[in-house]
């Protein structure tokens, strides 16, 4: 049984009891440590020829190529999460998963092949910034890479540890990368529709509560609200804003236990960005099986006006928007 797969069986127990049981498991269990690596680990492995440090800073964190060139982890390759092609427009819908040829070109040109261990490095400044790393991580896994990690605390943690930094541009050595799409990690709108028609799964909305309720929406979304039947689990709840890291494992377990029932899970948000954090925590850190990401999320779902939504939005909310006092 994975860490959280027994939710329905364990519901009678308090969350604290579950945490105690999980923490009693020996440290070597279930591949969790390699998913989120420390600055110390990266320092020790920086010269490993199979390790590639991928700096994904972008306008989302207030950085991008200019920030990278001012200072980065030695040997790190920069790929702007917002501009390089990690999310693309398909069928008129933005922020979608690239095609297989697009993934092969994007990843190979960064100097990554099937044997590379990629360590994704966000800026380390906010939960939204962590989402950039989580979505990049997920995309690399979808493309077939098996050795992928995120640097805990990101570039900010590297600098805080007073480690040496380099300046200047990226110098990748392109490789031939053959992508093998891992369809077990994602769903599209058709599969979400199947869930609404009765296929067993829990839809997890990773957006802030105001989006879930329909009080706000992303500019690219066509309507307010959430997918019917979804549960709300704001990705920010997993993040410690004081340390700019994910919360300790015991807290992650407790949050997830209280919010998400057992069984199959599909995470979504506006564009598959915040949802990638929920996916990363549930799947990669807590070991839940059958957790998938709806990468199109609300922007894709609302692109078809015939798809159902639930919302607490009122006419007063619409009036405030018209008057310039709301969304």
C-alpha positions as CSV (number, residue, x, y, z in Angstrom):
1,X,0.0,0.0,0.0
2,X,1.4,3.4,-0.9
3,X,1.5,6.2,1.7
4,X,-2.0,7.6,1.0
5,X,-3.7,4.9,-1.1
6,X,-5.6,3.6,1.9
7,X,-7.5,6.8,2.6
8,X,-11.0,5.2,2.5
9,X,-9.9,2.4,4.9
10,X,-8.1,4.8,7.2
11,X,-10.8,7.6,7.4
12,X,-11.9,6.6,10.9
13,X,-8.4,7.3,12.2
14,X,-7.2,10.8,13.0
15,X,-4.8,12.5,10.5
16,X,-2.2,12.6,13.3
17,X,-2.4,8.8,13.7
18,X,-1.7,8.4,10.0
19,X,1.2,10.7,10.1
20,X,2.7,8.8,13.0
21,X,2.3,5.5,11.2
22,X,3.9,6.9,8.0
23,X,6.8,8.4,9.9
24,X,7.6,5.1,11.5
25,X,8.5,3.7,8.0
26,X,12.2,3.5,7.5
27,X,13.8,6.3,5.5
28,X,14.7,4.2,2.5
29,X,11.1,3.7,1.4
30,X,9.5,4.5,-2.0
31,X,12.0,6.7,-3.8
32,X,10.9,10.0,-2.2
33,X,14.3,11.5,-1.4
34,X,15.5,11.6,-4.9
35,X,12.5,13.7,-6.1
36,X,13.5,16.7,-4.0
37,X,17.2,17.1,-3.6
38,X,19.1,19.4,-1.2
39,X,21.7,22.0,-1.9
40,X,24.2,19.7,-0.1
41,X,23.3,16.8,-2.4
42,X,23.7,19.0,-5.5
43,X,27.0,20.3,-4.3
44,X,28.3,16.7,-4.0
45,X,27.0,15.7,-7.4
46,X,27.6,18.9,-9.4
47,X,30.6,17.4,-11.3
48,X,28.8,14.2,-12.2
49,X,28.6,14.1,-16.0
50,X,25.2,12.5,-15.9
51,X,23.7,15.4,-13.8
52,X,22.3,18.4,-15.7
53,X,21.2,21.4,-13.7
54,X,18.2,23.1,-15.4
55,X,17.5,26.7,-14.4
56,X,13.9,27.5,-15.3
57,X,13.7,31.1,-14.0
58,X,11.2,33.3,-15.9
59,X,9.0,36.3,-15.7
60,X,6.8,34.3,-13.3
61,X,9.4,34.7,-10.6
62,X,10.6,38.1,-11.7
63,X,13.7,36.7,-13.4
64,X,14.5,35.1,-16.7
65,X,17.6,35.0,-18.8
66,X,18.8,38.3,-17.5
67,X,18.6,37.1,-13.9
68,X,20.3,33.8,-15.0
69,X,23.2,35.6,-16.6
70,X,23.8,37.7,-13.5
71,X,24.2,34.5,-11.4
72,X,23.5,30.8,-11.6
73,X,24.6,27.5,-10.3
74,X,27.9,26.5,-12.0
75,X,27.2,24.6,-15.2
76,X,23.5,25.2,-15.1
77,X,21.6,25.4,-18.4
78,X,18.9,28.0,-18.6
79,X,15.5,27.3,-20.2
80,X,12.9,30.0,-19.6
81,X,9.8,28.2,-18.4
82,X,7.5,30.9,-19.7
83,X,9.1,31.3,-23.2
84,X,11.1,28.2,-24.1
85,X,8.2,26.0,-25.1
86,X,7.4,24.0,-22.0
87,X,3.7,25.0,-22.6
88,X,2.4,25.7,-26.1
89,X,-0.7,26.8,-27.9
90,X,-2.6,23.9,-29.5
91,X,-6.0,24.2,-31.2
92,X,-6.2,27.8,-30.1
93,X,-5.8,26.9,-26.5
94,X,-2.6,28.2,-24.7
95,X,-0.4,26.5,-22.1
96,X,-0.9,22.9,-23.4
97,X,1.5,20.0,-23.4
98,X,3.9,20.1,-26.4
99,X,3.7,17.4,-29.1
100,X,6.2,14.6,-29.1
101,X,8.5,16.2,-31.7
102,X,8.4,19.5,-29.9
103,X,9.4,17.7,-26.7
104,X,12.3,15.9,-28.3
105,X,13.6,19.2,-29.8
106,X,13.2,21.2,-26.6
107,X,14.8,18.6,-24.3
108,X,17.5,17.4,-26.7
109,X,18.7,20.9,-27.4
110,X,19.3,21.4,-23.7
111,X,21.8,18.6,-23.7
112,X,19.5,16.0,-22.1
113,X,19.2,12.4,-23.2
114,X,17.6,9.3,-21.8
115,X,20.4,8.8,-19.3
116,X,20.6,12.3,-17.9
117,X,19.6,13.1,-14.3
118,X,18.0,16.5,-14.6
119,X,17.8,18.7,-11.5
120,X,15.2,21.4,-12.1
121,X,16.0,24.7,-10.3
122,X,13.3,27.3,-9.7
123,X,14.1,30.8,-8.3
124,X,12.9,29.7,-4.9
125,X,10.8,32.8,-4.2
126,X,7.1,31.7,-4.1
127,X,4.6,28.8,-4.4
128,X,3.8,29.9,-7.9
129,X,7.5,29.8,-8.8
130,X,7.7,26.3,-7.4
131,X,4.9,25.4,-9.8
132,X,7.2,26.3,-12.7
133,X,9.6,23.6,-11.5
134,X,6.9,21.1,-10.8
135,X,5.4,21.5,-14.3
136,X,8.8,21.3,-15.9
137,X,9.5,18.1,-13.8
138,X,6.2,16.6,-14.9
139,X,6.8,17.4,-18.5
140,X,10.2,15.7,-18.4
141,X,8.6,12.7,-16.8
142,X,5.8,12.7,-19.4
143,X,8.5,12.7,-22.1
144,X,10.0,9.5,-20.7
145,X,12.8,10.7,-18.5
146,X,13.2,8.6,-15.3
147,X,15.8,10.6,-13.4
148,X,14.4,14.0,-12.5
149,X,14.6,16.0,-9.3
150,X,13.8,19.5,-8.1
151,X,16.3,21.5,-6.0
152,X,14.7,22.1,-2.6
153,X,14.6,25.9,-2.1
154,X,15.8,26.6,-5.6
155,X,18.4,29.1,-6.6
156,X,17.7,31.2,-3.5
157,X,18.7,28.3,-1.3
158,X,21.9,27.8,-3.3
159,X,22.9,31.4,-2.8
160,X,21.9,31.4,0.9
161,X,24.3,28.5,1.5
162,X,27.1,30.8,0.2
163,X,27.9,28.5,-2.7
164,X,29.9,29.8,-5.7
165,X,27.8,31.2,-8.7
166,X,28.7,31.6,-12.3
167,X,27.7,34.5,-14.6
168,X,27.1,34.6,-18.4
169,X,25.0,32.7,-20.9
170,X,24.0,29.1,-21.2
171,X,26.2,26.8,-23.2
172,X,24.3,23.6,-23.8
173,X,25.7,20.7,-25.7
174,X,22.7,19.3,-27.7
175,X,22.0,15.6,-27.7
176,X,19.6,13.3,-29.5
177,X,16.6,12.7,-27.2
178,X,13.9,10.2,-28.1
179,X,10.7,10.8,-26.2
180,X,8.4,8.0,-25.1
181,X,5.1,9.5,-23.9
182,X,4.1,8.3,-20.5
183,X,0.3,8.5,-20.8
184,X,-0.2,7.3,-17.2
185,X,0.7,10.9,-16.0
186,X,-2.0,13.0,-17.7
187,X,-5.5,13.2,-18.9
188,X,-7.3,15.4,-21.5
189,X,-10.8,16.9,-21.6
190,X,-12.3,13.7,-22.8
191,X,-11.1,11.8,-19.8
192,X,-12.4,14.5,-17.5
193,X,-15.7,14.3,-19.2
194,X,-15.7,10.5,-18.6
195,X,-15.1,11.2,-14.9
196,X,-18.2,13.4,-14.8
197,X,-20.1,10.7,-16.4
198,X,-19.2,8.2,-13.7
199,X,-15.7,7.0,-14.1
200,X,-14.2,6.7,-10.5
201,X,-11.8,9.5,-9.8
202,X,-11.4,12.6,-7.6
203,X,-10.8,15.9,-9.4
204,X,-8.5,18.2,-7.3
205,X,-8.6,21.9,-8.0
206,X,-5.2,23.4,-7.1
207,X,-6.2,27.1,-7.4
208,X,-6.8,29.5,-4.6
209,X,-10.3,29.4,-3.1
210,X,-11.5,32.5,-4.8
211,X,-10.9,30.9,-8.2
212,X,-12.6,27.7,-7.1
213,X,-15.7,29.7,-5.9
214,X,-15.9,31.6,-9.2
215,X,-15.0,35.0,-7.7
216,X,-11.9,35.2,-9.9
217,X,-10.7,33.6,-13.1
218,X,-7.5,33.5,-15.2
219,X,-7.5,35.9,-18.1
220,X,-7.2,33.0,-20.6
221,X,-10.2,31.1,-19.1
222,X,-13.6,31.7,-20.7
223,X,-15.8,31.3,-17.6
224,X,-15.8,31.3,-13.8
225,X,-16.0,28.4,-11.4
226,X,-14.7,24.9,-11.1
227,X,-15.3,21.5,-12.7
228,X,-18.3,19.8,-11.1
229,X,-17.6,17.6,-8.1
230,X,-14.0,18.8,-7.7
231,X,-12.4,19.3,-4.3
232,X,-10.4,22.3,-3.5
233,X,-6.7,21.9,-2.5
234,X,-4.8,25.2,-3.1
235,X,-1.2,24.4,-4.0
236,X,-0.1,27.2,-1.7
237,X,-1.2,25.1,1.3
238,X,1.7,22.7,0.6
239,X,4.3,25.6,0.6
240,X,6.0,27.4,3.5
241,X,6.3,31.0,2.4
242,X,8.8,31.7,5.2
243,X,11.3,29.2,4.1
244,X,10.3,29.1,0.4
245,X,10.2,25.4,0.4
246,X,7.6,22.7,0.5
247,X,6.4,22.0,4.1
248,X,7.8,19.1,6.0
249,X,6.6,15.7,5.0
250,X,4.4,15.2,8.1
251,X,2.5,18.4,7.3
252,X,2.1,17.4,3.6
253,X,0.6,14.1,4.6
254,X,-1.8,15.7,7.0
255,X,-2.9,18.3,4.4
256,X,-3.4,15.7,1.7
257,X,-5.1,13.3,4.0
258,X,-7.7,15.8,5.1
259,X,-8.4,17.0,1.5
260,X,-8.2,14.1,-0.9
261,X,-10.0,10.8,-0.6
262,X,-8.4,7.5,-1.8
263,X,-8.5,6.2,-5.3
264,X,-7.7,7.7,-8.6
265,X,-6.9,11.5,-8.6
266,X,-6.7,14.1,-11.4
267,X,-5.3,17.5,-10.5
268,X,-6.1,20.7,-12.4
269,X,-5.9,24.5,-12.0
270,X,-6.0,27.3,-14.6
271,X,-3.2,26.1,-16.9
272,X,-1.7,23.0,-15.3
273,X,0.8,25.1,-13.4
274,X,-0.4,25.1,-9.8
275,X,-1.9,21.6,-10.4
276,X,1.6,20.4,-11.1
277,X,2.6,21.1,-7.4
278,X,-0.4,19.1,-6.1
279,X,0.5,16.3,-8.5
280,X,4.2,16.4,-7.4
281,X,3.3,16.3,-3.7
282,X,0.7,13.6,-4.0
283,X,2.5,11.4,-6.6
284,X,6.2,12.0,-6.1
285,X,6.6,12.8,-2.4
286,X,3.7,11.0,-0.8
287,X,3.8,8.0,-3.2
288,X,0.1,7.9,-4.2
289,X,-0.6,5.7,-7.2
290,X,-2.7,6.8,-10.1
291,X,-2.4,10.6,-9.8
292,X,-2.7,12.4,-13.1
293,X,-2.5,16.0,-14.3
294,X,-5.1,17.6,-16.5
295,X,-2.6,19.8,-18.3
296,X,-5.2,21.9,-20.2
297,X,-7.1,22.6,-16.9
298,X,-9.7,25.4,-16.8
299,X,-8.3,27.3,-19.8
300,X,-8.9,24.2,-21.9
301,X,-12.1,23.1,-20.2
302,X,-13.8,26.5,-20.6
303,X,-12.8,26.7,-24.3
304,X,-15.9,24.7,-25.0
305,X,-18.9,26.6,-23.7
306,X,-20.9,23.4,-23.5
307,X,-18.8,21.9,-20.7
308,X,-20.4,22.1,-17.3
309,X,-19.2,24.2,-14.4
310,X,-20.1,24.8,-10.8
311,X,-19.8,28.3,-9.3
312,X,-20.7,30.5,-6.4
313,X,-20.5,33.6,-8.5
314,X,-23.4,36.1,-8.1
315,X,-24.9,39.0,-10.1
316,X,-23.3,41.2,-7.5
317,X,-19.9,39.9,-8.4
318,X,-20.6,40.6,-12.1
319,X,-21.7,44.1,-11.2
320,X,-18.6,44.8,-9.2
321,X,-16.5,43.6,-12.2
322,X,-18.5,46.0,-14.5
323,X,-17.8,48.9,-12.1
324,X,-14.1,48.0,-11.9
325,X,-14.1,46.8,-8.3
326,X,-13.8,43.0,-8.9
327,X,-13.0,40.2,-11.3
